[in-house]
Amino acid sequence: MSSSHLTIGALAERTHCNVPTIRYYEEIGLLPHAERAANGHRHYGDADVRRLVFIKRCRDFGFPIEQVKHLVELFENGDRACLEVRDLAQVHLDQVRAKLEEMRQLEASLAAFVASCNAACSGGVTRDCAIIEDLSAVDSRVAGAAGCCQAPVRKQRKGAAKGRRA
């Protein structure tokens, strides 16, 4: 089925992309400015649908706008080396893997906070909460170049109720 002369609303519906995003992509040059009908309404064709689907999929995979711009160039110019696309994907994959590692560190830190609270103060008052104390500590450590916080290994606090549950 042809997509010639789609309005912006129809394009949005067909591509599952909202209207403000389509306007933004036009504004920054990811999508060419649409042709205008005599009444001033935008009209899009098959090529616009395909390009917008490509852009949306790139964004769904988390590619930043600058990389999407480069990928769109490669998408539009089918005679360039596929290795350029692969290299961009590899860079993004490396970034995703680094973020995953940061998230694993964050998960471990949060688990340590919860374990610390369970062991030291769970069920007590917030002024005795190990998590609040750790998060507000001036001398807390920042681990690694990524800046992911780590929960300190806690010692049993004096006066803290052990094993209390709410």
C-alpha positions as CSV (number, residue, x, y, z in Angstrom):
1,M,0.0,0.0,0.0
2,S,1.4,3.4,-1.0
3,S,2.1,6.0,1.6
4,S,2.1,8.9,-0.8
5,H,0.7,12.1,0.7
6,L,0.4,11.1,4.3
7,T,-0.3,13.8,6.8
8,I,1.9,14.2,9.7
9,G,-0.7,12.4,11.9
10,A,-0.9,9.5,9.5
11,L,2.9,9.3,9.4
12,A,3.0,9.3,13.2
13,E,0.4,6.5,13.3
14,R,2.0,4.4,10.7
15,T,5.5,4.7,12.2
16,H,4.5,4.7,15.9
17,C,6.3,8.0,16.3
18,N,4.7,11.0,17.9
19,V,4.1,14.2,15.9
20,P,6.4,16.5,18.0
21,T,9.2,14.0,17.5
22,I,8.6,14.1,13.7
23,R,8.8,17.9,13.8
24,Y,11.9,17.8,15.9
25,Y,13.6,15.3,13.4
26,E,12.7,17.7,10.6
27,E,14.1,20.6,12.6
28,I,17.5,19.0,13.2
29,G,17.8,17.6,9.7
30,L,17.2,13.9,10.3
31,L,14.1,14.0,8.2
32,P,13.8,16.3,5.2
33,H,11.2,19.1,5.5
34,A,8.0,17.7,4.2
35,E,6.3,19.1,1.1
36,R,3.4,21.3,1.9
37,A,0.0,21.1,0.3
38,A,-1.9,24.3,-0.8
39,N,-3.6,24.3,2.7
40,G,-0.1,24.3,4.4
41,H,-0.4,20.7,5.7
42,R,2.7,18.6,5.5
43,H,2.6,15.6,3.2
44,Y,5.0,12.6,3.4
45,G,5.7,9.8,1.0
46,D,7.0,6.2,1.1
47,A,10.6,7.3,1.4
48,D,9.8,9.4,4.4
49,V,8.0,6.4,6.1
50,R,11.0,4.2,5.5
51,R,13.5,6.8,6.7
52,L,11.5,7.6,9.8
53,V,11.1,3.9,10.7
54,F,14.9,3.6,10.3
55,I,15.5,6.6,12.6
56,K,13.0,5.3,15.1
57,R,14.6,1.9,15.2
58,C,18.1,3.5,15.7
59,R,16.7,5.5,18.6
60,D,15.0,2.4,20.0
61,F,18.4,0.8,20.1
62,G,19.7,3.8,22.0
63,F,21.9,5.3,19.3
64,P,22.6,8.9,20.2
65,I,21.3,11.6,17.7
66,E,24.8,12.3,16.3
67,Q,25.3,8.6,15.5
68,V,21.8,8.4,14.0
69,K,22.7,11.3,11.7
70,H,25.7,9.4,10.5
71,L,23.6,6.2,10.1
72,V,21.0,8.1,8.1
73,E,23.8,9.3,5.8
74,L,24.8,5.7,5.3
75,F,21.2,4.6,4.9
76,E,20.7,7.2,2.2
77,N,24.0,6.5,0.4
78,G,23.8,2.7,-0.2
79,D,27.2,2.7,-2.0
80,R,29.3,3.2,1.0
81,A,31.1,0.5,2.9
82,C,29.0,-1.6,5.3
83,L,32.0,-1.6,7.6
84,E,31.1,2.0,8.5
85,V,27.8,0.9,9.8
86,R,29.4,-2.0,11.6
87,D,31.9,0.3,13.2
88,L,29.2,2.6,14.5
89,A,27.3,-0.3,15.9
90,Q,30.5,-1.7,17.6
91,V,31.1,1.7,19.2
92,H,27.5,1.7,20.5
93,L,27.8,-1.9,21.7
94,D,30.9,-1.1,23.6
95,Q,29.1,1.9,25.3
96,V,26.1,-0.3,26.1
97,R,28.4,-2.9,27.7
98,A,30.1,-0.3,29.8
99,K,26.7,1.0,31.0
100,L,25.7,-2.6,31.8
101,E,28.8,-2.9,34.0
102,E,28.0,0.4,35.7
103,M,24.5,-1.0,36.4
104,R,25.9,-4.2,37.8
105,Q,28.0,-2.1,40.2
106,L,25.0,0.0,41.1
107,E,23.0,-3.2,41.7
108,A,25.7,-4.5,44.0
109,S,25.9,-1.2,45.9
110,L,22.2,-1.1,46.4
111,A,22.1,-4.7,47.5
112,A,24.9,-3.9,50.0
113,F,22.8,-0.9,51.3
114,V,19.8,-3.1,51.8
115,A,21.8,-5.9,53.5
116,S,23.5,-3.3,55.7
117,C,20.1,-2.0,56.8
118,N,18.7,-5.5,57.3
119,A,21.7,-6.3,59.6
120,A,22.0,-3.1,61.5
121,C,18.8,-1.1,61.8
122,S,15.8,-2.5,59.9
123,G,12.7,-1.6,61.8
124,G,14.3,1.2,63.7
125,V,14.0,4.9,63.2
126,T,15.5,6.8,60.3
127,R,18.1,8.6,62.4
128,D,19.6,5.2,63.0
129,C,19.2,4.0,59.4
130,A,22.5,2.6,57.9
131,I,21.4,3.6,54.4
132,I,20.8,7.2,55.3
133,E,24.0,7.4,57.2
134,D,26.0,5.8,54.3
135,L,24.4,8.1,51.7
136,S,25.1,11.2,53.7
137,A,28.6,10.3,54.7
138,V,31.1,13.0,53.7
139,D,33.9,10.6,53.3
140,S,32.1,8.1,51.1
141,R,34.1,6.5,48.4
142,V,33.5,6.8,44.7
143,A,34.7,3.7,42.8
144,G,36.1,3.6,39.4
145,A,36.3,6.1,36.6
146,A,32.6,5.8,35.9
147,G,31.8,7.3,39.3
148,C,29.5,4.5,40.4
149,C,29.0,4.8,44.2
150,Q,29.6,1.7,46.3
151,A,28.0,1.0,49.6
152,P,30.7,0.8,52.3
153,V,31.1,-2.4,54.3
154,R,29.3,-1.6,57.5
155,K,30.2,-2.6,61.0
156,Q,27.5,-3.3,63.5
157,R,26.7,0.1,65.1
158,K,26.6,0.4,68.8
159,G,23.0,0.7,70.1
160,A,21.5,-0.4,66.8
161,A,19.0,-3.1,67.2
162,K,20.1,-6.3,65.6
163,G,17.6,-8.2,63.5
164,R,14.7,-5.9,64.2
165,R,12.0,-6.1,61.6
166,A,9.0,-3.9,61.0
